[in-house]
Amino acid sequence: MSNVKAVENAVQHFSREELAGFREWFMNFDGEAWDRQIEADANAGKLDALADKALTAHRHGASREL
């Protein structure tokens, strides 16, 4: 059995309280992983073209205040 299948099986047997705790833990875990990936991409320059495009659009009046 794969790790994913083992986790799926375990989660199906969680109590309501355990599921709520797991959900909160996973949201934090996933959010932190996303933050690390975005930071790594930014540090590697992978987002530079997108930032340049957005700044150029803004300078040409193609943006609006939120």
CHARMM internal coordinates of N, CA and C (Angstrom, degrees):
IC EDIT
DIST 1 N 1 CA 1.4548
DIST 1 CA 1 C 1.5264
ANGL 1 N 1 CA 1 C 108.18
DIST 1 C 2 N 1.3452
ANGL 1 CA 1 C 2 N 115.60
DIHE 1 N 1 CA 1 C 2 N 134.86
DIST 2 N 2 CA 1.4583
ANGL 1 C 2 N 2 CA 119.94
DIHE 1 CA 1 C 2 N 2 CA 179.21
DIST 2 CA 2 C 1.5255
ANGL 2 N 2 CA 2 C 110.14
DIHE 1 C 2 N 2 CA 2 C -72.32
DIST 2 C 3 N 1.3140
ANGL 2 CA 2 C 3 N 115.10
DIHE 2 N 2 CA 2 C 3 N 161.81
DIST 3 N 3 CA 1.4659
ANGL 2 C 3 N 3 CA 119.82
DIHE 2 CA 2 C 3 N 3 CA 177.29
DIST 3 CA 3 C 1.5214
ANGL 3 N 3 CA 3 C 111.30
DIHE 2 C 3 N 3 CA 3 C -59.52
DIST 3 C 4 N 1.3212
ANGL 3 CA 3 C 4 N 117.21
DIHE 3 N 3 CA 3 C 4 N -40.43
DIST 4 N 4 CA 1.4635
ANGL 3 C 4 N 4 CA 120.82
DIHE 3 CA 3 C 4 N 4 CA -179.57
DIST 4 CA 4 C 1.5212
ANGL 4 N 4 CA 4 C 109.96
DIHE 3 C 4 N 4 CA 4 C -62.30
DIST 4 C 5 N 1.3130
ANGL 4 CA 4 C 5 N 116.90
DIHE 4 N 4 CA 4 C 5 N -46.10
DIST 5 N 5 CA 1.4648
ANGL 4 C 5 N 5 CA 120.29
DIHE 4 CA 4 C 5 N 5 CA 179.44
DIST 5 CA 5 C 1.5287
ANGL 5 N 5 CA 5 C 110.71
DIHE 4 C 5 N 5 CA 5 C -62.97
DIST 5 C 6 N 1.3167
ANGL 5 CA 5 C 6 N 117.28
DIHE 5 N 5 CA 5 C 6 N -38.71
DIST 6 N 6 CA 1.4682
ANGL 5 C 6 N 6 CA 120.85
DIHE 5 CA 5 C 6 N 6 CA 178.84
DIST 6 CA 6 C 1.5238
ANGL 6 N 6 CA 6 C 110.48
DIHE 5 C 6 N 6 CA 6 C -63.49
DIST 6 C 7 N 1.3381
ANGL 6 CA 6 C 7 N 116.96
DIHE 6 N 6 CA 6 C 7 N -41.80
DIST 7 N 7 CA 1.4627
ANGL 6 C 7 N 7 CA 120.63
DIHE 6 CA 6 C 7 N 7 CA 178.65
DIST 7 CA 7 C 1.5248
ANGL 7 N 7 CA 7 C 109.76
DIHE 6 C 7 N 7 CA 7 C -67.27
DIST 7 C 8 N 1.3321
ANGL 7 CA 7 C 8 N 116.97
DIHE 7 N 7 CA 7 C 8 N -44.12
DIST 8 N 8 CA 1.4712
ANGL 7 C 8 N 8 CA 119.98
DIHE 7 CA 7 C 8 N 8 CA 177.42
DIST 8 CA 8 C 1.5159
ANGL 8 N 8 CA 8 C 110.89
DIHE 7 C 8 N 8 CA 8 C -56.09
DIST 8 C 9 N 1.3087
ANGL 8 CA 8 C 9 N 116.64
DIHE 8 N 8 CA 8 C 9 N -44.83
DIST 9 N 9 CA 1.4609
ANGL 8 C 9 N 9 CA 121.38
DIHE 8 CA 8 C 9 N 9 CA -179.81
DIST 9 CA 9 C 1.5231
ANGL 9 N 9 CA 9 C 110.68
DIHE 8 C 9 N 9 CA 9 C -63.18
DIST 9 C 10 N 1.3219
ANGL 9 CA 9 C 10 N 116.71
DIHE 9 N 9 CA 9 C 10 N -43.92
DIST 10 N 10 CA 1.4637
ANGL 9 C 10 N 10 CA 120.41
DIHE 9 CA 9 C 10 N 10 CA -179.37
DIST 10 CA 10 C 1.5315
ANGL 10 N 10 CA 10 C 110.51
DIHE 9 C 10 N 10 CA 10 C -64.08
DIST 10 C 11 N 1.3360
ANGL 10 CA 10 C 11 N 116.55
DIHE 10 N 10 CA 10 C 11 N -44.76
DIST 11 N 11 CA 1.4668
ANGL 10 C 11 N 11 CA 120.75
DIHE 10 CA 10 C 11 N 11 CA -177.62
DIST 11 CA 11 C 1.5287
ANGL 11 N 11 CA 11 C 110.58
DIHE 10 C 11 N 11 CA 11 C -61.78
DIST 11 C 12 N 1.3074
ANGL 11 CA 11 C 12 N 117.47
DIHE 11 N 11 CA 11 C 12 N -36.17
DIST 12 N 12 CA 1.4649
ANGL 11 C 12 N 12 CA 120.49
DIHE 11 CA 11 C 12 N 12 CA 179.81
DIST 12 CA 12 C 1.5184
ANGL 12 N 12 CA 12 C 112.41
DIHE 11 C 12 N 12 CA 12 C -63.10
DIST 12 C 13 N 1.3102
ANGL 12 CA 12 C 13 N 116.92
DIHE 12 N 12 CA 12 C 13 N -19.67
DIST 13 N 13 CA 1.4652
ANGL 12 C 13 N 13 CA 120.55
DIHE 12 CA 12 C 13 N 13 CA -178.42
DIST 13 CA 13 C 1.5233
ANGL 13 N 13 CA 13 C 113.12
DIHE 12 C 13 N 13 CA 13 C -103.94
DIST 13 C 14 N 1.3320
ANGL 13 CA 13 C 14 N 117.61
DIHE 13 N 13 CA 13 C 14 N 5.04
DIST 14 N 14 CA 1.4667
ANGL 13 C 14 N 14 CA 120.83
DIHE 13 CA 13 C 14 N 14 CA 178.88
DIST 14 CA 14 C 1.5243
ANGL 14 N 14 CA 14 C 110.08
DIHE 13 C 14 N 14 CA 14 C -68.50
DIST 14 C 15 N 1.3228
ANGL 14 CA 14 C 15 N 114.11
DIHE 14 N 14 CA 14 C 15 N 146.94
DIST 15 N 15 CA 1.4681
ANGL 14 C 15 N 15 CA 119.27
DIHE 14 CA 14 C 15 N 15 CA 170.13
DIST 15 CA 15 C 1.5324
ANGL 15 N 15 CA 15 C 107.34
DIHE 14 C 15 N 15 CA 15 C -73.14
DIST 15 C 16 N 1.3058
ANGL 15 CA 15 C 16 N 116.22
DIHE 15 N 15 CA 15 C 16 N 169.37
DIST 16 N 16 CA 1.4613
ANGL 15 C 16 N 16 CA 121.20
DIHE 15 CA 15 C 16 N 16 CA 178.10
DIST 16 CA 16 C 1.5362
ANGL 16 N 16 CA 16 C 110.95
DIHE 15 C 16 N 16 CA 16 C -55.99
DIST 16 C 17 N 1.3230
ANGL 16 CA 16 C 17 N 116.56
DIHE 16 N 16 CA 16 C 17 N -42.46
DIST 17 N 17 CA 1.4642
ANGL 16 C 17 N 17 CA 121.40
DIHE 16 CA 16 C 17 N 17 CA -179.08
DIST 17 CA 17 C 1.5288
ANGL 17 N 17 CA 17 C 110.77
DIHE 16 C 17 N 17 CA 17 C -68.43
DIST 17 C 18 N 1.3313
ANGL 17 CA 17 C 18 N 116.43
DIHE 17 N 17 CA 17 C 18 N -42.34
DIST 18 N 18 CA 1.4640
ANGL 17 C 18 N 18 CA 120.10
DIHE 17 CA 17 C 18 N 18 CA 178.26
DIST 18 CA 18 C 1.5303
ANGL 18 N 18 CA 18 C 111.01
DIHE 17 C 18 N 18 CA 18 C -63.51
DIST 18 C 19 N 1.3193
ANGL 18 CA 18 C 19 N 116.37
DIHE 18 N 18 CA 18 C 19 N -39.97
DIST 19 N 19 CA 1.4589
ANGL 18 C 19 N 19 CA 120.34
DIHE 18 CA 18 C 19 N 19 CA 179.71
DIST 19 CA 19 C 1.5290
ANGL 19 N 19 CA 19 C 110.50
DIHE 18 C 19 N 19 CA 19 C -65.00
DIST 19 C 20 N 1.3218
ANGL 19 CA 19 C 20 N 117.04
DIHE 19 N 19 CA 19 C 20 N -40.84
DIST 20 N 20 CA 1.4628
ANGL 19 C 20 N 20 CA 120.50
DIHE 19 CA 19 C 20 N 20 CA 178.00
DIST 20 CA 20 C 1.5281
ANGL 20 N 20 CA 20 C 110.28
DIHE 19 C 20 N 20 CA 20 C -63.12
DIST 20 C 21 N 1.3273
ANGL 20 CA 20 C 21 N 116.59
DIHE 20 N 20 CA 20 C 21 N -42.73
DIST 21 N 21 CA 1.4672
ANGL 20 C 21 N 21 CA 120.42
DIHE 20 CA 20 C 21 N 21 CA 178.30
DIST 21 CA 21 C 1.5131
ANGL 21 N 21 CA 21 C 111.89
DIHE 20 C 21 N 21 CA 21 C -65.37
DIST 21 C 22 N 1.3241
ANGL 21 CA 21 C 22 N 116.58
DIHE 21 N 21 CA 21 C 22 N -41.29
DIST 22 N 22 CA 1.4669
ANGL 21 C 22 N 22 CA 120.68
DIHE 21 CA 21 C 22 N 22 CA 178.56
DIST 22 CA 22 C 1.5227
ANGL 22 N 22 CA 22 C 110.55
DIHE 21 C 22 N 22 CA 22 C -64.94
DIST 22 C 23 N 1.3149
ANGL 22 CA 22 C 23 N 116.28
DIHE 22 N 22 CA 22 C 23 N -43.07
DIST 23 N 23 CA 1.4708
ANGL 22 C 23 N 23 CA 121.26
DIHE 22 CA 22 C 23 N 23 CA 179.92
DIST 23 CA 23 C 1.5306
ANGL 23 N 23 CA 23 C 110.00
DIHE 22 C 23 N 23 CA 23 C -59.16
DIST 23 C 24 N 1.3177
ANGL 23 CA 23 C 24 N 117.52
DIHE 23 N 23 CA 23 C 24 N -46.25
DIST 24 N 24 CA 1.4641
ANGL 23 C 24 N 24 CA 121.41
DIHE 23 CA 23 C 24 N 24 CA 179.31
DIST 24 CA 24 C 1.5283
ANGL 24 N 24 CA 24 C 110.80
DIHE 23 C 24 N 24 CA 24 C -63.52
DIST 24 C 25 N 1.3375
ANGL 24 CA 24 C 25 N 116.67
DIHE 24 N 24 CA 24 C 25 N -45.14
DIST 25 N 25 CA 1.4633
ANGL 24 C 25 N 25 CA 120.54
DIHE 24 CA 24 C 25 N 25 CA 178.59
DIST 25 CA 25 C 1.5277
ANGL 25 N 25 CA 25 C 110.29
DIHE 24 C 25 N 25 CA 25 C -60.05
DIST 25 C 26 N 1.3394
ANGL 25 CA 25 C 26 N 116.79
DIHE 25 N 25 CA 25 C 26 N -45.56
DIST 26 N 26 CA 1.4571
ANGL 25 C 26 N 26 CA 119.44
DIHE 25 CA 25 C 26 N 26 CA -176.64
DIST 26 CA 26 C 1.5192
ANGL 26 N 26 CA 26 C 111.64
DIHE 25 C 26 N 26 CA 26 C -67.46
DIST 26 C 27 N 1.3313
ANGL 26 CA 26 C 27 N 118.31
DIHE 26 N 26 CA 26 C 27 N -38.27
DIST 27 N 27 CA 1.4625
ANGL 26 C 27 N 27 CA 120.43
DIHE 26 CA 26 C 27 N 27 CA 176.63
DIST 27 CA 27 C 1.5227
ANGL 27 N 27 CA 27 C 110.56
DIHE 26 C 27 N 27 CA 27 C -58.65
DIST 27 C 28 N 1.3242
ANGL 27 CA 27 C 28 N 117.42
DIHE 27 N 27 CA 27 C 28 N -44.51
DIST 28 N 28 CA 1.4597
ANGL 27 C 28 N 28 CA 121.44
DIHE 27 CA 27 C 28 N 28 CA 178.41
DIST 28 CA 28 C 1.5278
ANGL 28 N 28 CA 28 C 110.82
DIHE 27 C 28 N 28 CA 28 C -65.96
DIST 28 C 29 N 1.3174
ANGL 28 CA 28 C 29 N 116.92
DIHE 28 N 28 CA 28 C 29 N -44.88
DIST 29 N 29 CA 1.4665
ANGL 28 C 29 N 29 CA 122.05
DIHE 28 CA 28 C 29 N 29 CA 179.48
DIST 29 CA 29 C 1.5273
ANGL 29 N 29 CA 29 C 110.56
DIHE 28 C 29 N 29 CA 29 C -59.62
DIST 29 C 30 N 1.3227
ANGL 29 CA 29 C 30 N 116.25
DIHE 29 N 29 CA 29 C 30 N -47.71
DIST 30 N 30 CA 1.4538
ANGL 29 C 30 N 30 CA 121.69
DIHE 29 CA 29 C 30 N 30 CA -178.04
DIST 30 CA 30 C 1.5303
ANGL 30 N 30 CA 30 C 111.05
DIHE 29 C 30 N 30 CA 30 C -66.97
DIST 30 C 31 N 1.3237
ANGL 30 CA 30 C 31 N 116.97
DIHE 30 N 30 CA 30 C 31 N -41.17
DIST 31 N 31 CA 1.4653
ANGL 30 C 31 N 31 CA 121.11
DIHE 30 CA 30 C 31 N 31 CA 178.05
DIST 31 CA 31 C 1.5188
ANGL 31 N 31 CA 31 C 112.18
DIHE 30 C 31 N 31 CA 31 C -62.25
DIST 31 C 32 N 1.3224
ANGL 31 CA 31 C 32 N 116.65
DIHE 31 N 31 CA 31 C 32 N -41.96
DIST 32 N 32 CA 1.4620
ANGL 31 C 32 N 32 CA 120.38
DIHE 31 CA 31 C 32 N 32 CA 178.89
DIST 32 CA 32 C 1.5283
ANGL 32 N 32 CA 32 C 110.95
DIHE 31 C 32 N 32 CA 32 C -67.36
DIST 32 C 33 N 1.3235
ANGL 32 CA 32 C 33 N 117.45
DIHE 32 N 32 CA 32 C 33 N -38.27
DIST 33 N 33 CA 1.4695
ANGL 32 C 33 N 33 CA 120.65
DIHE 32 CA 32 C 33 N 33 CA 177.25
DIST 33 CA 33 C 1.5310
ANGL 33 N 33 CA 33 C 110.05
DIHE 32 C 33 N 33 CA 33 C -63.80
DIST 33 C 34 N 1.3278
ANGL 33 CA 33 C 34 N 116.94
DIHE 33 N 33 CA 33 C 34 N -42.27
DIST 34 N 34 CA 1.4651
ANGL 33 C 34 N 34 CA 122.13
DIHE 33 CA 33 C 34 N 34 CA 178.05
DIST 34 CA 34 C 1.5322
ANGL 34 N 34 CA 34 C 109.96
DIHE 33 C 34 N 34 CA 34 C -61.35
DIST 34 C 35 N 1.3380
ANGL 34 CA 34 C 35 N 116.75
DIHE 34 N 34 CA 34 C 35 N -45.94
DIST 35 N 35 CA 1.4633
ANGL 34 C 35 N 35 CA 120.89
DIHE 34 CA 34 C 35 N 35 CA 179.19
DIST 35 CA 35 C 1.5248
ANGL 35 N 35 CA 35 C 111.37
DIHE 34 C 35 N 35 CA 35 C -59.56
DIST 35 C 36 N 1.3358
ANGL 35 CA 35 C 36 N 116.98
DIHE 35 N 35 CA 35 C 36 N -43.01
DIST 36 N 36 CA 1.4724
ANGL 35 C 36 N 36 CA 120.51
DIHE 35 CA 35 C 36 N 36 CA 179.12
DIST 36 CA 36 C 1.5304
ANGL 36 N 36 CA 36 C 110.70
DIHE 35 C 36 N 36 CA 36 C -63.42
DIST 36 C 37 N 1.3305
ANGL 36 CA 36 C 37 N 116.95
DIHE 36 N 36 CA 36 C 37 N -40.06
DIST 37 N 37 CA 1.4642
ANGL 36 C 37 N 37 CA 120.50
DIHE 36 CA 36 C 37 N 37 CA -179.59
DIST 37 CA 37 C 1.5246
ANGL 37 N 37 CA 37 C 111.05
DIHE 36 C 37 N 37 CA 37 C -66.96
DIST 37 C 38 N 1.3213
ANGL 37 CA 37 C 38 N 117.10
DIHE 37 N 37 CA 37 C 38 N -44.47
DIST 38 N 38 CA 1.4690
ANGL 37 C 38 N 38 CA 120.65
DIHE 37 CA 37 C 38 N 38 CA 178.70
DIST 38 CA 38 C 1.5257
ANGL 38 N 38 CA 38 C 109.78
DIHE 37 C 38 N 38 CA 38 C -61.79
DIST 38 C 39 N 1.3243
ANGL 38 CA 38 C 39 N 117.44
DIHE 38 N 38 CA 38 C 39 N -43.81
DIST 39 N 39 CA 1.4651
ANGL 38 C 39 N 39 CA 121.02
DIHE 38 CA 38 C 39 N 39 CA 179.19
DIST 39 CA 39 C 1.5267
ANGL 39 N 39 CA 39 C 110.85
DIHE 38 C 39 N 39 CA 39 C -62.41
DIST 39 C 40 N 1.3261
ANGL 39 CA 39 C 40 N 117.34
DIHE 39 N 39 CA 39 C 40 N -43.76
DIST 40 N 40 CA 1.4636
ANGL 39 C 40 N 40 CA 120.84
DIHE 39 CA 39 C 40 N 40 CA 178.82
DIST 40 CA 40 C 1.5280
ANGL 40 N 40 CA 40 C 110.59
DIHE 39 C 40 N 40 CA 40 C -63.32
DIST 40 C 41 N 1.3264
ANGL 40 CA 40 C 41 N 117.08
DIHE 40 N 40 CA 40 C 41 N -42.87
DIST 41 N 41 CA 1.4649
ANGL 40 C 41 N 41 CA 120.65
DIHE 40 CA 40 C 41 N 41 CA 178.71
DIST 41 CA 41 C 1.5259
ANGL 41 N 41 CA 41 C 110.96
DIHE 40 C 41 N 41 CA 41 C -63.92
DIST 41 C 42 N 1.3267
ANGL 41 CA 41 C 42 N 116.50
DIHE 41 N 41 CA 41 C 42 N -42.25
DIST 42 N 42 CA 1.4667
ANGL 41 C 42 N 42 CA 120.09
DIHE 41 CA 41 C 42 N 42 CA 178.98
DIST 42 CA 42 C 1.5229
ANGL 42 N 42 CA 42 C 110.79
DIHE 41 C 42 N 42 CA 42 C -64.08
DIST 42 C 43 N 1.3222
ANGL 42 CA 42 C 43 N 116.80
DIHE 42 N 42 CA 42 C 43 N -44.75
DIST 43 N 43 CA 1.4748
ANGL 42 C 43 N 43 CA 120.48
DIHE 42 CA 42 C 43 N 43 CA 179.78
DIST 43 CA 43 C 1.5207
ANGL 43 N 43 CA 43 C 112.07
DIHE 42 C 43 N 43 CA 43 C -64.56
DIST 43 C 44 N 1.3325
ANGL 43 CA 43 C 44 N 116.84
DIHE 43 N 43 CA 43 C 44 N -29.02
DIST 44 N 44 CA 1.4665
ANGL 43 C 44 N 44 CA 121.27
DIHE 43 CA 43 C 44 N 44 CA 179.95
DIST 44 CA 44 C 1.5292
ANGL 44 N 44 CA 44 C 112.05
DIHE 43 C 44 N 44 CA 44 C -85.48
DIST 44 C 45 N 1.3416
ANGL 44 CA 44 C 45 N 117.07
DIHE 44 N 44 CA 44 C 45 N -2.13
DIST 45 N 45 CA 1.4515
ANGL 44 C 45 N 45 CA 120.63
DIHE 44 CA 44 C 45 N 45 CA 178.60
DIST 45 CA 45 C 1.5193
ANGL 45 N 45 CA 45 C 114.27
DIHE 44 C 45 N 45 CA 45 C 82.46
DIST 45 C 46 N 1.3302
ANGL 45 CA 45 C 46 N 117.17
DIHE 45 N 45 CA 45 C 46 N 8.31
DIST 46 N 46 CA 1.4630
ANGL 45 C 46 N 46 CA 120.31
DIHE 45 CA 45 C 46 N 46 CA -177.14
DIST 46 CA 46 C 1.5235
ANGL 46 N 46 CA 46 C 113.48
DIHE 45 C 46 N 46 CA 46 C -68.91
DIST 46 C 47 N 1.3246
ANGL 46 CA 46 C 47 N 117.10
DIHE 46 N 46 CA 46 C 47 N -16.62
DIST 47 N 47 CA 1.4613
ANGL 46 C 47 N 47 CA 120.49
DIHE 46 CA 46 C 47 N 47 CA -178.77
DIST 47 CA 47 C 1.5263
ANGL 47 N 47 CA 47 C 112.20
DIHE 46 C 47 N 47 CA 47 C -103.94
DIST 47 C 48 N 1.3165
ANGL 47 CA 47 C 48 N 117.47
DIHE 47 N 47 CA 47 C 48 N -1.45
DIST 48 N 48 CA 1.4593
ANGL 47 C 48 N 48 CA 120.95
DIHE 47 CA 47 C 48 N 48 CA -175.78
DIST 48 CA 48 C 1.5165
ANGL 48 N 48 CA 48 C 112.57
DIHE 47 C 48 N 48 CA 48 C -59.95
DIST 48 C 49 N 1.3168
ANGL 48 CA 48 C 49 N 118.40
DIHE 48 N 48 CA 48 C 49 N -43.59
DIST 49 N 49 CA 1.4680
ANGL 48 C 49 N 49 CA 121.10
DIHE 48 CA 48 C 49 N 49 CA -179.08
DIST 49 CA 49 C 1.5221
ANGL 49 N 49 CA 49 C 110.55
DIHE 48 C 49 N 49 CA 49 C -63.08
DIST 49 C 50 N 1.3269
ANGL 49 CA 49 C 50 N 117.49
DIHE 49 N 49 CA 49 C 50 N -39.35
DIST 50 N 50 CA 1.4650
ANGL 49 C 50 N 50 CA 120.44
DIHE 49 CA 49 C 50 N 50 CA 178.38
DIST 50 CA 50 C 1.5259
ANGL 50 N 50 CA 50 C 111.08
DIHE 49 C 50 N 50 CA 50 C -66.47
DIST 50 C 51 N 1.3292
ANGL 50 CA 50 C 51 N 116.37
DIHE 50 N 50 CA 50 C 51 N -41.55
DIST 51 N 51 CA 1.4627
ANGL 50 C 51 N 51 CA 120.36
DIHE 50 CA 50 C 51 N 51 CA 178.41
DIST 51 CA 51 C 1.5222
ANGL 51 N 51 CA 51 C 110.38
DIHE 50 C 51 N 51 CA 51 C -64.08
DIST 51 C 52 N 1.3264
ANGL 51 CA 51 C 52 N 117.40
DIHE 51 N 51 CA 51 C 52 N -44.28
DIST 52 N 52 CA 1.4674
ANGL 51 C 52 N 52 CA 121.12
DIHE 51 CA 51 C 52 N 52 CA 178.62
DIST 52 CA 52 C 1.5191
ANGL 52 N 52 CA 52 C 110.95
DIHE 51 C 52 N 52 CA 52 C -60.20
DIST 52 C 53 N 1.3168
ANGL 52 CA 52 C 53 N 117.19
DIHE 52 N 52 CA 52 C 53 N -42.93
DIST 53 N 53 CA 1.4646
ANGL 52 C 53 N 53 CA 122.00
DIHE 52 CA 52 C 53 N 53 CA -179.97
DIST 53 CA 53 C 1.5303
ANGL 53 N 53 CA 53 C 110.03
DIHE 52 C 53 N 53 CA 53 C -62.91
DIST 53 C 54 N 1.3190
ANGL 53 CA 53 C 54 N 116.87
DIHE 53 N 53 CA 53 C 54 N -43.87
DIST 54 N 54 CA 1.4631
ANGL 53 C 54 N 54 CA 121.23
DIHE 53 CA 53 C 54 N 54 CA -179.90
DIST 54 CA 54 C 1.5250
ANGL 54 N 54 CA 54 C 111.13
DIHE 53 C 54 N 54 CA 54 C -65.74
DIST 54 C 55 N 1.3269
ANGL 54 CA 54 C 55 N 117.50
DIHE 54 N 54 CA 54 C 55 N -42.70
DIST 55 N 55 CA 1.4622
ANGL 54 C 55 N 55 CA 120.54
DIHE 54 CA 54 C 55 N 55 CA 179.78
DIST 55 CA 55 C 1.5237
ANGL 55 N 55 CA 55 C 111.42
DIHE 54 C 55 N 55 CA 55 C -66.34
DIST 55 C 56 N 1.3185
ANGL 55 CA 55 C 56 N 116.57
DIHE 55 N 55 CA 55 C 56 N -39.23
DIST 56 N 56 CA 1.4658
ANGL 55 C 56 N 56 CA 120.43
DIHE 55 CA 55 C 56 N 56 CA 176.96
DIST 56 CA 56 C 1.5250
ANGL 56 N 56 CA 56 C 110.43
DIHE 55 C 56 N 56 CA 56 C -63.02
DIST 56 C 57 N 1.3153
ANGL 56 CA 56 C 57 N 116.96
DIHE 56 N 56 CA 56 C 57 N -45.27
DIST 57 N 57 CA 1.4640
ANGL 56 C 57 N 57 CA 121.32
DIHE 56 CA 56 C 57 N 57 CA 177.94
DIST 57 CA 57 C 1.5296
ANGL 57 N 57 CA 57 C 110.49
DIHE 56 C 57 N 57 CA 57 C -60.13
DIST 57 C 58 N 1.3260
ANGL 57 CA 57 C 58 N 116.40
DIHE 57 N 57 CA 57 C 58 N -41.75
DIST 58 N 58 CA 1.4646
ANGL 57 C 58 N 58 CA 121.07
DIHE 57 CA 57 C 58 N 58 CA -179.75
DIST 58 CA 58 C 1.5348
ANGL 58 N 58 CA 58 C 109.96
DIHE 57 C 58 N 58 CA 58 C -63.44
DIST 58 C 59 N 1.3238
ANGL 58 CA 58 C 59 N 117.15
DIHE 58 N 58 CA 58 C 59 N -45.20
DIST 59 N 59 CA 1.4576
ANGL 58 C 59 N 59 CA 121.26
DIHE 58 CA 58 C 59 N 59 CA 179.91
DIST 59 CA 59 C 1.5266
ANGL 59 N 59 CA 59 C 111.73
DIHE 58 C 59 N 59 CA 59 C -61.25
DIST 59 C 60 N 1.3182
ANGL 59 CA 59 C 60 N 116.82
DIHE 59 N 59 CA 59 C 60 N -28.28
DIST 60 N 60 CA 1.4597
ANGL 59 C 60 N 60 CA 121.62
DIHE 59 CA 59 C 60 N 60 CA -179.24
DIST 60 CA 60 C 1.5375
ANGL 60 N 60 CA 60 C 111.83
DIHE 59 C 60 N 60 CA 60 C -93.87
DIST 60 C 61 N 1.3253
ANGL 60 CA 60 C 61 N 115.95
DIHE 60 N 60 CA 60 C 61 N 13.06
DIST 61 N 61 CA 1.4616
ANGL 60 C 61 N 61 CA 120.52
DIHE 60 CA 60 C 61 N 61 CA 175.79
DIST 61 CA 61 C 1.5179
ANGL 61 N 61 CA 61 C 115.36
DIHE 60 C 61 N 61 CA 61 C 76.86
DIST 61 C 62 N 1.3063
ANGL 61 CA 61 C 62 N 117.08
DIHE 61 N 61 CA 61 C 62 N 17.38
DIST 62 N 62 CA 1.4635
ANGL 61 C 62 N 62 CA 120.53
DIHE 61 CA 61 C 62 N 62 CA -177.62
DIST 62 CA 62 C 1.5332
ANGL 62 N 62 CA 62 C 112.39
DIHE 61 C 62 N 62 CA 62 C -95.30
DIST 62 C 63 N 1.3159
ANGL 62 CA 62 C 63 N 115.63
DIHE 62 N 62 CA 62 C 63 N 27.30
DIST 63 N 63 CA 1.4730
ANGL 62 C 63 N 63 CA 119.39
DIHE 62 CA 62 C 63 N 63 CA 176.43
DIST 63 CA 63 C 1.5138
ANGL 63 N 63 CA 63 C 108.38
DIHE 62 C 63 N 63 CA 63 C -133.74
DIST 63 C 64 N 1.3133
ANGL 63 CA 63 C 64 N 115.67
DIHE 63 N 63 CA 63 C 64 N 166.60
DIST 64 N 64 CA 1.4506
ANGL 63 C 64 N 64 CA 120.63
DIHE 63 CA 63 C 64 N 64 CA 178.95
DIST 64 CA 64 C 1.5127
ANGL 64 N 64 CA 64 C 109.12
DIHE 63 C 64 N 64 CA 64 C -143.03
DIST 64 C 65 N 1.3192
ANGL 64 CA 64 C 65 N 114.09
DIHE 64 N 64 CA 64 C 65 N 157.11
DIST 65 N 65 CA 1.4566
ANGL 64 C 65 N 65 CA 119.44
DIHE 64 CA 64 C 65 N 65 CA 178.27
DIST 65 CA 65 C 1.5102
ANGL 65 N 65 CA 65 C 110.57
DIHE 64 C 65 N 65 CA 65 C -69.66
DIST 65 C 66 N 1.3172
ANGL 65 CA 65 C 66 N 114.96
DIHE 65 N 65 CA 65 C 66 N 144.14
DIST 66 N 66 CA 1.4756
ANGL 65 C 66 N 66 CA 119.24
DIHE 65 CA 65 C 66 N 66 CA 177.32
DIST 66 CA 66 C 1.4979
ANGL 66 N 66 CA 66 C 111.08
DIHE 65 C 66 N 66 CA 66 C -85.09
END
COOR INIT
IC SEED 1 N 1 CA 1 C
IC BUILD
